[in-house]
């Protein structure tokens, strides 16, 4: 479960979505609560200002009304309703100043809670005159001098209001009520939350659709590659995947096809390798078996047995060389052979190999050109491995050179390297064979007429050794004229060579 690309994309997207929206909801809640506290504080302040202003205004008008009464004459009892009727015009004019407060409602009541005067900017509550506020509220105002709460005053108001009331300084008693519409920001938060949930659901749905589309763009070529890989496992390397589209998937398809091409070539080389090994093993073994059977059966006379036993011995040596070379190649490619880099004189090494082939050179009457810039040229490499490379190249150059042809060994300084070239005049290699010259068991001499003792592995081992030294061997040839091989080694110094041999001498002296 959750191992496919699609399921992992979906789970990752949903987790990111849920976490992000959870943070968003928490942040919005905090902002709403902060805003609610700020708004509530501002509204309470405005309501307090309005109710105090209304109380002072009504109390002031009542004082003027009471002062105008002639106390010397007998007057009827002064009622709150009489005061309201007498000062209605002044009260209306004074209350109009509260129009600066949006949606503010002002109620003036007598001591029984009867509404004698109202004010609101929209004149929505003119019809509640003579109605009564709840007795419990008016009693609380008259007793405590103040009331604050939230509600609709027992249905007088059409919705919930934040209500603040103060007792007036009139006689008989009265009260002034200031009402502001109650803003339930909790409901606002719920509306915002619902909107976020709807938007979130739409976003998540769109995201899932996009992920399905994108994951399909990834999964489809991966499925094709999976099928191709299964074909490879069965040995069919002819399958290729479409290289359509760009980006990493397109690059992966190109790399995959390149790998398939390399595997196909490797399989072809493997088949050729097995065929060549079988041939190179079967031929000497057939020869050995035939001659030995001939000796044992008496078909070969006694006086010729020594001659044929010599041939058997040569074939055994050839088999031994083949097996030894295969083992050497296997050790190098497996990394079992460790290369020891040290400073040595490659001039001296090349000269020694050339002298070792003196007899063969003289037999073919070759013209030898040993072209070196100095009589001592030091390089840093594994001397045994380089000896193997040089010996193989010079051996091949002598073997395939024309009689009386030129054999040239060239050592030249080239920056921080020494460039070594082995050249011979001979049949050379065709343009068709040249790219395969370093393949295992590959022989440009298809008839094997010129190279009867070679294994076809020498150049392959030489390239493997040079690759391990951080370089390669380059071959150049023109069929019927020449063939040359070139490689480079890191340059060393005489001081390094002397210091190294001095240390080796001291170590040997201590052992003795």
C-alpha positions as CSV (number, residue, x, y, z in Angstrom):
1,X,0.0,0.0,0.0
2,X,1.2,3.6,-0.8
3,X,4.1,2.2,-2.9
4,X,3.0,3.5,-6.3
5,X,3.9,6.9,-7.5
6,X,0.2,7.9,-7.8
7,X,-0.7,6.9,-4.2
8,X,2.3,8.7,-2.9
9,X,1.5,11.9,-4.8
10,X,-2.1,11.8,-3.6
11,X,-1.2,11.2,0.1
12,X,1.5,13.9,0.0
13,X,-0.9,16.4,-1.6
14,X,-3.7,15.6,0.9
15,X,-1.3,16.0,3.8
16,X,0.0,19.2,2.5
17,X,-3.5,20.5,1.8
18,X,-4.9,19.5,5.2
19,X,-2.0,20.9,7.1
20,X,-2.0,24.2,5.1
21,X,-5.7,24.7,5.5
22,X,-5.6,23.8,9.2
23,X,-3.0,26.5,9.7
24,X,-5.1,28.9,7.6
25,X,-8.2,28.2,9.7
26,X,-6.3,28.7,13.0
27,X,-4.9,32.0,11.7
28,X,-8.3,33.2,10.5
29,X,-9.8,32.3,13.9
30,X,-7.2,34.2,15.7
31,X,-7.7,37.2,13.5
32,X,-11.5,37.1,13.9
33,X,-11.2,36.8,17.7
34,X,-8.7,39.8,17.7
35,X,-11.0,41.8,15.4
36,X,-14.0,40.8,17.5
37,X,-12.3,42.0,20.7
38,X,-11.3,45.3,19.0
39,X,-14.8,45.9,17.6
40,X,-16.5,45.0,20.9
41,X,-14.3,47.4,22.7
42,X,-15.0,50.2,20.2
43,X,-18.7,49.5,20.3
44,X,-18.9,49.5,24.0
45,X,-17.0,52.8,24.1
46,X,-19.4,54.3,21.5
47,X,-22.4,53.0,23.4
48,X,-21.1,54.4,26.7
49,X,-20.5,57.8,25.1
50,X,-23.9,57.8,23.5
51,X,-25.9,56.8,26.6
52,X,-24.1,59.3,28.8
53,X,-24.7,62.0,26.2
54,X,-28.4,61.1,26.0
55,X,-28.7,61.0,29.8
56,X,-27.1,64.4,30.1
57,X,-29.2,65.9,27.4
58,X,-32.5,64.6,28.9
59,X,-31.5,65.6,32.4
60,X,-30.5,69.1,31.2
61,X,-33.9,69.5,29.4
62,X,-35.7,68.3,32.5
63,X,-33.9,70.8,34.7
64,X,-34.9,73.6,32.3
65,X,-38.5,72.3,32.2
66,X,-38.7,72.2,36.0
67,X,-37.1,75.6,36.4
68,X,-39.8,77.2,34.2
69,X,-42.6,76.1,36.5
70,X,-44.0,78.9,38.7
71,X,-43.8,77.4,42.1
72,X,-45.9,80.3,43.6
73,X,-49.0,79.0,42.1
74,X,-50.7,75.8,42.7
75,X,-49.7,73.4,39.9
76,X,-50.9,69.9,39.1
77,X,-48.5,66.9,39.7
78,X,-45.7,66.9,37.2
79,X,-45.6,63.6,35.3
80,X,-42.8,62.1,33.2
81,X,-45.2,61.9,30.3
82,X,-46.0,65.7,30.6
83,X,-42.3,66.4,30.6
84,X,-41.8,64.4,27.4
85,X,-44.9,66.0,25.7
86,X,-43.7,69.5,26.7
87,X,-40.1,69.0,25.5
88,X,-40.8,66.7,22.6
89,X,-39.5,69.1,20.0
90,X,-36.4,69.9,21.9
91,X,-35.8,66.2,22.6
92,X,-36.2,65.3,18.9
93,X,-33.9,68.0,17.9
94,X,-31.3,66.9,20.5
95,X,-31.6,63.2,19.7
96,X,-31.0,64.0,16.0
97,X,-27.4,64.5,16.9
98,X,-27.1,60.8,17.4
99,X,-27.4,60.2,13.7
100,X,-23.6,60.0,13.5
101,X,-23.9,56.6,15.1
102,X,-24.9,54.1,12.5
103,X,-27.9,51.9,13.4
104,X,-28.1,53.4,16.9
105,X,-31.5,53.2,18.6
106,X,-32.4,55.5,21.6
107,X,-35.4,54.8,23.8
108,X,-36.6,57.0,26.6
109,X,-39.0,55.4,29.1
110,X,-40.8,56.3,32.3
111,X,-40.4,54.5,35.6
112,X,-42.8,51.8,34.5
113,X,-40.8,51.0,31.4
114,X,-43.3,52.6,29.0
115,X,-41.5,53.9,25.8
116,X,-42.4,57.6,25.5
117,X,-39.9,58.6,22.9
118,X,-37.7,56.8,20.3
119,X,-35.0,57.8,17.9
120,X,-33.3,55.8,15.2
121,X,-31.9,57.1,11.9
122,X,-34.2,54.9,9.8
123,X,-37.3,55.6,12.0
124,X,-37.8,51.9,12.1
125,X,-39.0,51.9,15.8
126,X,-41.4,54.8,15.9
127,X,-44.3,52.4,16.3
128,X,-43.1,51.0,19.6
129,X,-44.1,54.2,21.5
130,X,-46.3,53.3,24.4
131,X,-44.9,49.8,24.4
132,X,-43.1,48.5,27.5
133,X,-39.6,47.2,28.1
134,X,-39.5,44.1,30.4
135,X,-40.2,45.0,34.0
136,X,-37.1,43.1,35.2
137,X,-34.9,45.4,33.1
138,X,-36.5,48.7,34.2
139,X,-36.4,47.6,37.8
140,X,-32.7,46.9,37.5
141,X,-32.1,50.3,35.9
142,X,-34.1,52.1,38.6
143,X,-32.5,50.1,41.4
144,X,-28.8,50.0,40.3
145,X,-28.9,53.1,38.1
146,X,-27.5,51.1,35.2
147,X,-28.2,48.0,33.0
148,X,-26.2,46.4,30.2
149,X,-27.0,43.2,28.3
150,X,-27.9,41.7,25.0
151,X,-31.3,40.9,23.6
152,X,-34.4,42.3,21.8
153,X,-36.2,43.8,24.9
154,X,-38.9,41.2,24.8
155,X,-39.6,41.6,21.2
156,X,-39.6,45.4,21.0
157,X,-36.6,45.2,18.7
158,X,-36.6,43.1,15.6
159,X,-33.2,41.5,16.3
160,X,-30.7,41.2,19.1
161,X,-29.0,44.4,20.2
162,X,-26.3,45.3,22.7
163,X,-28.2,47.4,25.3
164,X,-27.0,49.9,27.8
165,X,-29.5,51.8,30.0
166,X,-29.0,54.6,32.6
167,X,-31.5,56.0,35.1
168,X,-32.5,59.6,34.5
169,X,-32.3,62.3,37.2
170,X,-36.0,63.1,36.7
171,X,-38.8,63.0,39.2
172,X,-40.8,60.9,38.6
173,X,-38.0,58.5,37.5
174,X,-37.3,57.6,33.9
175,X,-34.6,55.8,31.9
176,X,-32.7,56.2,28.7
177,X,-31.8,53.1,26.6
178,X,-29.0,53.1,23.9
179,X,-29.1,50.0,21.6
180,X,-26.5,48.9,19.0
181,X,-27.1,45.9,16.7
182,X,-25.2,42.9,18.1
183,X,-22.5,41.8,15.7
184,X,-22.0,38.0,16.1
185,X,-18.5,37.6,14.7
186,X,-18.8,33.9,15.6
187,X,-21.3,33.6,12.8
188,X,-19.0,35.6,10.5
189,X,-16.3,33.1,11.4
190,X,-18.6,30.2,10.6
191,X,-19.4,31.8,7.3
192,X,-15.7,32.2,6.5
193,X,-15.1,28.7,7.6
194,X,-17.8,27.4,5.3
195,X,-16.4,29.4,2.4
196,X,-12.9,28.1,3.1
197,X,-14.2,24.5,3.2
198,X,-16.0,24.9,-0.1
199,X,-13.0,26.6,-1.7
200,X,-10.7,23.9,-0.1
201,X,-12.8,21.1,-1.5
202,X,-12.7,22.6,-5.0
203,X,-9.0,23.2,-4.7
204,X,-8.4,19.7,-3.5
205,X,-10.6,18.2,-6.3
206,X,-8.7,20.3,-8.9
207,X,-5.4,19.2,-7.3
208,X,-6.3,15.6,-7.4
209,X,-7.3,15.9,-11.1
210,X,-4.0,17.6,-11.8
211,X,-2.0,15.0,-9.9
212,X,-3.9,12.2,-11.7
213,X,-2.9,13.8,-15.0
214,X,0.7,14.4,-14.1
215,X,1.2,11.0,-12.4
216,X,-0.2,9.4,-15.6
217,X,2.4,11.4,-17.6
218,X,5.0,9.8,-15.4
219,X,3.5,6.3,-14.9
220,X,2.8,5.7,-18.6
221,X,6.5,5.8,-19.8
222,X,7.6,4.0,-16.6
223,X,5.2,1.2,-17.4
224,X,6.7,1.0,-20.9
225,X,10.2,0.9,-19.4
226,X,9.1,-1.8,-17.0
227,X,7.8,-3.9,-19.9
228,X,11.1,-3.3,-21.8
229,X,13.1,-4.3,-18.7
230,X,11.2,-7.5,-18.5
231,X,12.0,-8.2,-22.1
232,X,15.7,-7.5,-21.3
233,X,15.4,-10.0,-18.5
234,X,14.3,-12.6,-21.1
235,X,17.2,-11.8,-23.3
236,X,15.3,-9.6,-25.9
237,X,17.3,-6.4,-26.2
238,X,15.6,-5.1,-29.3
239,X,12.8,-3.3,-27.4
240,X,13.0,0.5,-27.3
241,X,10.9,3.1,-25.4
242,X,9.4,6.2,-27.0
243,X,11.6,9.3,-26.5
244,X,8.7,11.7,-26.6
245,X,8.3,14.7,-24.3
246,X,11.0,16.6,-22.5
247,X,12.3,17.0,-19.0
248,X,13.6,14.2,-16.8
249,X,11.3,11.5,-18.2
250,X,12.5,12.3,-21.8
251,X,16.1,12.2,-20.6
252,X,15.5,8.9,-18.8
253,X,14.0,7.4,-22.0
254,X,17.1,8.5,-23.9
255,X,19.4,7.0,-21.3
256,X,17.2,3.8,-21.1
257,X,17.5,3.3,-24.9
258,X,21.2,4.0,-24.8
259,X,21.5,1.3,-22.1
260,X,19.4,-1.1,-24.2
261,X,21.7,-0.4,-27.1
262,X,24.8,-1.0,-24.9
263,X,23.2,-4.3,-23.6
264,X,22.5,-5.4,-27.1
265,X,26.1,-4.7,-28.1
266,X,27.3,-6.4,-24.9
267,X,25.2,-9.5,-25.7
268,X,26.6,-9.5,-29.2
269,X,30.1,-9.3,-27.7
270,X,29.3,-12.0,-25.2
271,X,28.1,-14.3,-28.0
272,X,31.2,-13.5,-30.0
273,X,33.3,-14.0,-26.9
274,X,31.9,-17.5,-26.3
275,X,32.3,-18.4,-30.0
276,X,35.9,-17.2,-30.1
277,X,36.8,-18.8,-26.8
278,X,35.2,-22.1,-28.0
279,X,37.2,-21.8,-31.2
280,X,40.5,-20.9,-29.6
281,X,40.0,-23.8,-27.1
282,X,38.7,-26.3,-29.5
283,X,41.3,-25.9,-32.2
284,X,44.4,-26.6,-30.1
285,X,42.6,-29.3,-28.1
286,X,41.6,-31.0,-31.4
287,X,45.2,-30.8,-32.6
288,X,46.6,-32.2,-29.2
289,X,44.0,-35.0,-29.1
290,X,44.7,-36.0,-32.8
291,X,48.5,-36.1,-32.5
292,X,48.4,-38.0,-29.1
293,X,45.9,-40.5,-30.5
294,X,48.1,-40.9,-33.5
295,X,51.2,-41.6,-31.3
296,X,49.2,-44.0,-29.1
297,X,47.7,-45.9,-32.0
298,X,51.1,-46.1,-33.8
299,X,49.8,-44.2,-36.8
300,X,52.7,-41.7,-36.3
301,X,56.0,-43.5,-36.6
302,X,58.5,-43.3,-33.8
303,X,61.0,-41.2,-35.7
304,X,58.4,-38.4,-36.2
305,X,56.9,-38.5,-32.7
306,X,59.3,-35.9,-31.3
307,X,58.3,-33.5,-34.1
308,X,54.6,-33.9,-33.3
309,X,55.1,-33.8,-29.6
310,X,56.8,-30.4,-30.1
311,X,53.6,-29.2,-31.9
312,X,51.5,-30.6,-29.0
313,X,53.8,-28.7,-26.6
314,X,53.3,-25.4,-28.5
315,X,49.5,-25.9,-28.5
316,X,49.5,-26.5,-24.7
317,X,51.5,-23.3,-24.3
318,X,49.0,-21.5,-26.4
319,X,46.2,-22.8,-24.2
320,X,48.1,-21.8,-21.1
321,X,48.6,-18.3,-22.5
322,X,44.9,-18.0,-23.3
323,X,43.8,-19.1,-19.8
324,X,46.4,-16.9,-18.2
325,X,45.3,-13.9,-20.2
326,X,41.6,-14.5,-19.4
327,X,42.4,-14.7,-15.7
328,X,44.4,-11.5,-16.0
329,X,41.6,-9.7,-17.7
330,X,39.1,-11.0,-15.2
331,X,41.2,-9.8,-12.2
332,X,41.6,-6.3,-13.7
333,X,37.9,-5.8,-14.4
334,X,36.9,-7.2,-11.0
335,X,39.3,-4.8,-9.3
336,X,41.4,-7.5,-7.8
337,X,44.5,-6.3,-9.5
338,X,45.8,-3.3,-7.6
339,X,47.9,-0.8,-9.6
340,X,50.9,0.7,-7.8
341,X,51.8,4.1,-9.2
342,X,55.5,4.9,-9.1
343,X,58.1,6.8,-11.1
344,X,60.1,4.9,-13.6
345,X,62.0,5.4,-16.9
346,X,59.7,4.5,-19.8
347,X,62.5,5.1,-22.3
348,X,64.5,2.3,-20.7
349,X,61.5,0.0,-20.6
350,X,60.6,0.6,-24.3
351,X,64.2,0.0,-25.3
352,X,64.4,-3.3,-23.4
353,X,61.3,-4.6,-25.0
354,X,62.6,-3.6,-28.4
355,X,65.9,-5.4,-27.8
356,X,64.0,-8.4,-26.6
357,X,62.4,-8.6,-30.1
358,X,65.8,-8.2,-31.9
359,X,65.8,-11.7,-33.4
360,X,62.3,-11.3,-34.9
361,X,63.1,-7.8,-36.1
362,X,66.3,-9.0,-37.9
363,X,64.4,-11.9,-39.4
364,X,62.0,-9.5,-41.1
365,X,64.8,-7.0,-41.8
366,X,62.7,-4.2,-40.3
367,X,63.9,-0.6,-40.3
368,X,63.7,0.5,-36.7
369,X,63.3,4.2,-35.7
370,X,63.5,4.7,-31.9
371,X,62.5,8.4,-31.6
372,X,62.8,9.8,-28.1
373,X,63.4,13.4,-27.0
374,X,65.7,12.4,-24.1
375,X,67.7,9.3,-23.1
376,X,65.7,9.2,-19.8
377,X,62.0,9.9,-19.8
378,X,60.3,9.4,-16.4
379,X,56.6,8.7,-16.0
380,X,54.3,7.9,-13.0
381,X,52.3,4.7,-13.5
382,X,52.2,1.0,-12.7
383,X,55.5,-0.2,-14.3
384,X,54.3,-3.9,-14.7
385,X,51.0,-2.9,-16.3
386,X,52.7,-0.4,-18.7
387,X,55.3,-3.1,-19.6
388,X,52.4,-5.4,-20.5
389,X,50.9,-2.6,-22.7
390,X,54.1,-1.7,-24.4
391,X,55.1,-5.4,-24.9
392,X,51.8,-6.2,-26.5
393,X,51.9,-3.1,-28.9
394,X,55.5,-3.7,-29.9
395,X,54.9,-7.5,-30.3
396,X,51.9,-6.8,-32.6
397,X,53.9,-4.1,-34.5
398,X,56.7,-6.6,-35.3
399,X,54.2,-9.4,-36.1
400,X,52.1,-7.4,-38.6
401,X,54.9,-5.3,-40.2
402,X,55.9,-5.8,-43.8
403,X,59.2,-7.4,-44.4
404,X,61.8,-4.6,-44.6
405,X,59.1,-2.2,-43.4
406,X,59.4,0.6,-40.9
407,X,59.0,0.0,-37.1
408,X,58.9,3.3,-35.2
409,X,58.7,3.9,-31.4
410,X,58.2,7.5,-30.5
411,X,58.4,9.1,-27.0
412,X,57.5,12.8,-26.9
413,X,56.9,15.3,-24.1
414,X,53.5,16.9,-24.3
415,X,52.8,19.2,-21.4
416,X,52.5,17.3,-18.2
417,X,52.4,14.0,-20.1
418,X,54.7,11.7,-22.1
419,X,53.1,10.7,-25.4
420,X,54.1,7.2,-26.6
421,X,53.4,6.0,-30.2
422,X,54.1,2.5,-31.7
423,X,54.0,2.6,-35.5
424,X,54.6,0.0,-38.2
425,X,54.3,-0.3,-41.9
426,X,52.0,-3.2,-42.7
427,X,48.6,-4.4,-43.8
428,X,47.0,-2.1,-41.3
429,X,43.3,-2.3,-40.3
430,X,40.3,-1.5,-42.4
431,X,37.9,1.3,-41.5
432,X,35.3,-1.3,-40.8
433,X,37.5,-3.2,-38.3
434,X,39.1,-0.2,-36.6
435,X,36.2,0.6,-34.1
436,X,36.3,-3.0,-32.9
437,X,40.1,-3.3,-32.6
438,X,40.0,-3.3,-28.8
439,X,37.0,-5.7,-28.4
440,X,37.7,-9.1,-26.8
441,X,38.8,-11.8,-29.2
442,X,38.5,-9.5,-32.1
443,X,41.0,-10.2,-34.9
444,X,41.1,-8.0,-38.0
445,X,43.0,-10.9,-39.6
446,X,39.8,-12.9,-40.1
447,X,41.6,-15.9,-41.6
448,X,44.0,-16.0,-38.6
449,X,46.7,-16.6,-41.2
450,X,49.1,-14.0,-39.9
451,X,48.4,-14.3,-36.1
452,X,48.4,-18.0,-35.3
453,X,49.4,-17.6,-31.7
454,X,47.5,-14.6,-30.5
455,X,44.5,-14.8,-28.2
456,X,42.7,-11.7,-29.4
457,X,42.8,-10.3,-25.9
458,X,46.0,-8.3,-25.8
459,X,44.6,-5.0,-27.1
460,X,41.5,-5.3,-24.9
461,X,43.7,-5.8,-21.8
462,X,45.9,-2.8,-22.9
463,X,42.8,-0.6,-23.1
464,X,41.5,-1.8,-19.7
465,X,44.9,-1.0,-18.2
466,X,45.1,2.5,-19.7
467,X,41.5,3.3,-18.6
468,X,42.6,2.4,-15.1
469,X,45.4,4.9,-15.5
470,X,42.9,7.6,-16.5
471,X,43.7,7.5,-20.2
472,X,42.9,5.5,-23.3
473,X,44.7,4.1,-26.4
474,X,44.0,5.6,-29.8
475,X,44.4,3.6,-32.9
476,X,45.0,5.0,-36.4
477,X,45.4,3.0,-39.5
478,X,45.2,3.0,-43.3
479,X,44.6,-0.4,-44.8
480,X,47.6,-1.6,-46.8
481,X,49.9,1.1,-45.5
482,X,50.4,1.5,-41.7
483,X,49.0,1.1,-38.2
484,X,49.8,3.1,-35.1
485,X,48.8,3.1,-31.4
486,X,49.2,6.1,-29.1
487,X,48.7,6.6,-25.4
488,X,49.8,9.1,-22.7
489,X,51.3,8.7,-19.2
490,X,51.7,11.3,-16.5
491,X,55.2,12.8,-16.6
492,X,57.5,12.2,-13.6
493,X,60.9,13.8,-12.7
494,X,64.4,12.5,-12.2
495,X,64.3,13.7,-8.6
496,X,61.2,11.6,-7.9
497,X,62.8,8.6,-9.5
498,X,66.0,9.0,-7.4
499,X,64.2,9.6,-4.2
500,X,62.0,6.6,-4.7
501,X,65.0,4.3,-5.5
502,X,66.9,5.7,-2.6
503,X,64.1,4.8,-0.3
504,X,63.9,1.3,-1.8
505,X,67.6,0.9,-1.3
506,X,67.5,2.0,2.3
507,X,64.5,-0.4,3.0
508,X,66.4,-3.3,1.4
509,X,69.6,-2.5,3.4
510,X,67.5,-2.5,6.6
511,X,66.0,-5.9,5.8
512,X,69.5,-7.3,5.2
